[in-house]
Amino acid sequence: MILVEEVINIHDILIDRFGGIHGIRDYNALESAINRPFMTFDQQWPPT
């Protein structure tokens, strides 16, 4: 599982290389997007 901090570091590297604006607009949305593949429904994995 990738951590939010790792995604932010990768983002910073890409911004430095290709340009753009540093910073995260919505930290909670980023965290939600990263964790979504690991969500379950009714404690079943994988989700159906």
Distance bins in CASP14 RR format, pairs under 12 A and 6 or more apart:
PFRMAT RR
TARGET T0000
AUTHOR 0000-0000-0000
RMODE 2
METHOD distances of the structure
MODEL  1
1 7 0 0 0 0 0 1 0 0 0 0 0
1 31 0 0 0 0 0 1 0 0 0 0 0
1 34 0 0 0 0 1 0 0 0 0 0 0
1 35 0 0 0 0 1 0 0 0 0 0 0
1 36 0 0 0 0 0 1 0 0 0 0 0
1 37 0 0 0 0 1 0 0 0 0 0 0
1 38 1 0 0 1 0 0 0 0 0 0 0
2 8 0 0 0 0 0 1 0 0 0 0 0
2 9 0 0 0 0 0 1 0 0 0 0 0
2 10 0 0 0 0 1 0 0 0 0 0 0
2 11 0 0 0 0 0 1 0 0 0 0 0
2 30 0 0 0 0 0 1 0 0 0 0 0
2 31 0 0 0 0 0 1 0 0 0 0 0
2 33 0 0 0 0 0 1 0 0 0 0 0
2 34 1 0 0 1 0 0 0 0 0 0 0
2 35 0 0 0 0 1 0 0 0 0 0 0
2 37 0 0 0 0 1 0 0 0 0 0 0
2 38 0 0 0 0 0 1 0 0 0 0 0
3 9 0 0 0 0 1 0 0 0 0 0 0
3 10 0 0 0 0 0 1 0 0 0 0 0
3 30 0 0 0 0 0 1 0 0 0 0 0
3 31 0 0 0 0 1 0 0 0 0 0 0
3 34 1 0 0 1 0 0 0 0 0 0 0
3 35 0 0 0 0 0 1 0 0 0 0 0
4 10 0 0 0 0 0 1 0 0 0 0 0
4 11 0 0 0 0 0 1 0 0 0 0 0
4 24 0 0 0 0 1 0 0 0 0 0 0
4 26 0 0 0 0 0 1 0 0 0 0 0
4 27 1 0 0 1 0 0 0 0 0 0 0
4 28 0 0 0 0 0 1 0 0 0 0 0
4 29 0 0 0 0 0 1 0 0 0 0 0
4 30 1 0 0 1 0 0 0 0 0 0 0
4 31 1 0 1 0 0 0 0 0 0 0 0
4 32 0 0 0 0 0 1 0 0 0 0 0
4 33 0 0 0 0 1 0 0 0 0 0 0
4 34 1 0 1 0 0 0 0 0 0 0 0
4 35 0 0 0 0 1 0 0 0 0 0 0
5 11 0 0 0 0 0 1 0 0 0 0 0
5 12 0 0 0 0 0 1 0 0 0 0 0
5 24 0 0 0 0 0 1 0 0 0 0 0
5 27 0 0 0 0 0 1 0 0 0 0 0
5 30 0 0 0 0 0 1 0 0 0 0 0
5 31 0 0 0 0 0 1 0 0 0 0 0
5 34 0 0 0 0 0 1 0 0 0 0 0
6 12 0 0 0 0 0 1 0 0 0 0 0
6 13 0 0 0 0 0 1 0 0 0 0 0
6 30 0 0 0 0 0 1 0 0 0 0 0
6 34 0 0 0 0 1 0 0 0 0 0 0
7 13 0 0 0 0 0 1 0 0 0 0 0
7 14 0 0 0 0 0 1 0 0 0 0 0
7 23 0 0 0 0 0 1 0 0 0 0 0
7 24 0 0 0 0 1 0 0 0 0 0 0
7 27 0 0 0 0 0 1 0 0 0 0 0
7 29 0 0 0 0 0 1 0 0 0 0 0
7 30 1 0 0 1 0 0 0 0 0 0 0
7 31 0 0 0 0 1 0 0 0 0 0 0
7 33 0 0 0 0 1 0 0 0 0 0 0
7 34 1 0 0 1 0 0 0 0 0 0 0
7 35 0 0 0 0 0 1 0 0 0 0 0
8 14 0 0 0 0 0 1 0 0 0 0 0
8 15 0 0 0 0 0 1 0 0 0 0 0
8 22 0 0 0 0 1 0 0 0 0 0 0
8 23 1 0 0 1 0 0 0 0 0 0 0
8 24 1 0 0 1 0 0 0 0 0 0 0
8 27 0 0 0 0 1 0 0 0 0 0 0
8 30 1 0 0 1 0 0 0 0 0 0 0
8 31 0 0 0 0 0 1 0 0 0 0 0
8 34 0 0 0 0 0 1 0 0 0 0 0
9 15 0 0 0 0 0 1 0 0 0 0 0
9 16 0 0 0 0 0 1 0 0 0 0 0
9 22 0 0 0 0 0 1 0 0 0 0 0
9 23 0 0 0 0 0 1 0 0 0 0 0
9 24 0 0 0 0 0 1 0 0 0 0 0
10 16 0 0 0 0 0 1 0 0 0 0 0
10 17 0 0 0 0 0 1 0 0 0 0 0
10 30 0 0 0 0 0 1 0 0 0 0 0
10 34 0 0 0 0 0 1 0 0 0 0 0
11 17 0 0 0 0 0 1 0 0 0 0 0
11 18 0 0 0 0 0 1 0 0 0 0 0
11 19 0 0 0 0 0 1 0 0 0 0 0
11 20 0 0 0 0 0 1 0 0 0 0 0
11 21 0 0 0 0 0 1 0 0 0 0 0
11 22 0 0 0 0 1 0 0 0 0 0 0
11 23 1 0 0 1 0 0 0 0 0 0 0
11 24 1 0 0 1 0 0 0 0 0 0 0
11 25 0 0 0 0 0 1 0 0 0 0 0
11 27 0 0 0 0 0 1 0 0 0 0 0
11 30 0 0 0 0 1 0 0 0 0 0 0
11 34 0 0 0 0 0 1 0 0 0 0 0
12 18 0 0 0 0 0 1 0 0 0 0 0
12 19 0 0 0 0 0 1 0 0 0 0 0
12 20 0 0 0 0 0 1 0 0 0 0 0
12 21 0 0 0 0 0 1 0 0 0 0 0
12 22 1 0 0 1 0 0 0 0 0 0 0
12 23 0 0 0 0 1 0 0 0 0 0 0
12 24 0 0 0 0 1 0 0 0 0 0 0
13 19 0 0 0 0 0 1 0 0 0 0 0
13 22 0 0 0 0 0 1 0 0 0 0 0
14 20 0 0 0 0 1 0 0 0 0 0 0
14 21 0 0 0 0 0 1 0 0 0 0 0
14 22 0 0 0 0 0 1 0 0 0 0 0
14 23 0 0 0 0 0 1 0 0 0 0 0
15 21 1 0 0 1 0 0 0 0 0 0 0
15 22 1 0 1 0 0 0 0 0 0 0 0
15 23 0 0 0 0 1 0 0 0 0 0 0
15 24 0 0 0 0 0 1 0 0 0 0 0
16 22 0 0 0 0 1 0 0 0 0 0 0
23 30 0 0 0 0 0 1 0 0 0 0 0
24 30 1 0 1 0 0 0 0 0 0 0 0
24 31 0 0 0 0 1 0 0 0 0 0 0
24 33 0 0 0 0 0 1 0 0 0 0 0
24 34 0 0 0 0 0 1 0 0 0 0 0
26 32 0 0 0 0 1 0 0 0 0 0 0
26 33 0 0 0 0 1 0 0 0 0 0 0
27 33 0 0 0 0 0 1 0 0 0 0 0
27 34 0 0 0 0 0 1 0 0 0 0 0
28 34 0 0 0 0 0 1 0 0 0 0 0
28 35 0 0 0 0 0 1 0 0 0 0 0
29 35 0 0 0 0 0 1 0 0 0 0 0
29 36 0 0 0 0 0 1 0 0 0 0 0
30 36 0 0 0 0 0 1 0 0 0 0 0
31 38 0 0 0 0 0 1 0 0 0 0 0
32 38 0 0 0 0 0 1 0 0 0 0 0
32 39 0 0 0 0 1 0 0 0 0 0 0
33 39 0 0 0 0 0 1 0 0 0 0 0
36 47 0 0 0 0 0 1 0 0 0 0 0
37 45 0 0 0 0 0 1 0 0 0 0 0
37 46 0 0 0 0 1 0 0 0 0 0 0
37 47 0 0 0 0 1 0 0 0 0 0 0
38 45 0 0 0 0 1 0 0 0 0 0 0
38 46 0 0 0 0 0 1 0 0 0 0 0
38 47 0 0 0 0 1 0 0 0 0 0 0
39 45 0 0 0 0 1 0 0 0 0 0 0
39 46 0 0 0 0 0 1 0 0 0 0 0
39 47 1 0 0 1 0 0 0 0 0 0 0
40 46 0 0 0 0 1 0 0 0 0 0 0
40 47 1 0 1 0 0 0 0 0 0 0 0
40 48 0 0 0 0 0 1 0 0 0 0 0
41 47 1 0 1 0 0 0 0 0 0 0 0
41 48 1 0 0 1 0 0 0 0 0 0 0
42 48 0 0 0 0 1 0 0 0 0 0 0
END
